[in-house]
Amino acid sequence: MSEEVDLGRRRLLTTATALTGAVGVVFTATPFLASWKPSARAKAMGAPIEIDLSKLEPGSMLRVEWRGKPVWVVRRTPEMLKQLDLATPFLLDPNSDGSVQPAYAKNEARAKKPEYFVVLGVCTHLGCSPLPKFEAADVTVSADWPGGFYCPCHGSKFDLSGRVFKGVPAPANLTVPPYTFLTDTKVMVGSDTSPSA
C-alpha cells in the first residue's frame, strides 16, 4: 500500500502548530515581563517616574506625585527667566548654597535646562503646598512681587526657581529632586541617570 503525502496539508498543520506555539509564548511571557515593572506601591516608595512634557505649554505647570509628594514641572518662558535676576537681592539663599538639590541644579535657574524647572511642591517651613503665582506684581501677594510660589499658610515666598525670600518662615529653598531628561519631551524624576546608561 502506498501512502501519498499531502504536502499542502502538512505545511498548513506545521504553520498552525508554530502559530499556536508563538501565541502560547506571548501569553506566557506577558505576565512575566509585566512583573518587571514597578508596582504602584514601589512607585510610591520612590521608584523613578517618567513625565511626558510634550503638552506642557510655556508659562504653565504640570503636577505629578512621586514618593507621596507633589512634583511640579514648570515650563518657564524667557520673560519668567528674566524675573529670576529681579528677585536675587531679596533672597535668603540666592546661590542655593544651603539647598537640597543635585549638583547640576546649583545655578540661578536650579535646573538642567533653564526652560524646565523640576521641584518638590512642598514648603520647607511646615510642609504645606505653595501656590503658583507666576505673574509679577500679583496684588494677592505684594505689589513688588517678581513672580514665583506663595505659601498662604504662613506667608513663605519663593521665586520662580524655588529660592526662598528673606524674612519669611521657610528656612530654605524648595527641594529639587534628582531627575534626568530621557528625550526633549520626557523627564524621569527619581534618578540622575538614564536607564540606558
C-alpha angles and dihedrals in degrees: 000000000000122000119210115209115224101217094187091056091046091053091048092052092045092050093046091050092049092049092048089051092049092051089049091052091051093049091047095046097046097074090041093053092042089057088065092065115091113257123236088258092052090049090051089051092054113285110152117265129209120226123198110219097178094105097039107116122213110270094024136104133225121208124206135156127245125170089355092300131105116257118198126202113193120192101210123208122221087257091054090051090052089055090064091074092050092058098047098092091054098050128107095211107016094164093048091235094148097035132115104239141115116272092253090061095056095106137090093274091043088217145100089233113027091217092063121054115191115191143151107256094223123116112235090222106066104339099264119147113250121220123243108247101171099161116095116237092021102177092210087068107025140306092251094048110140094197130267137105127331126196106207093191095077104354102259115161131202130183125234089281093052093253113151123240123234118261099028128114095249109096099200146025120275114276120259110208123215111273143158136199112244092183135348089277103031128070129184115214118202100040135065094205133065115248089239093054 
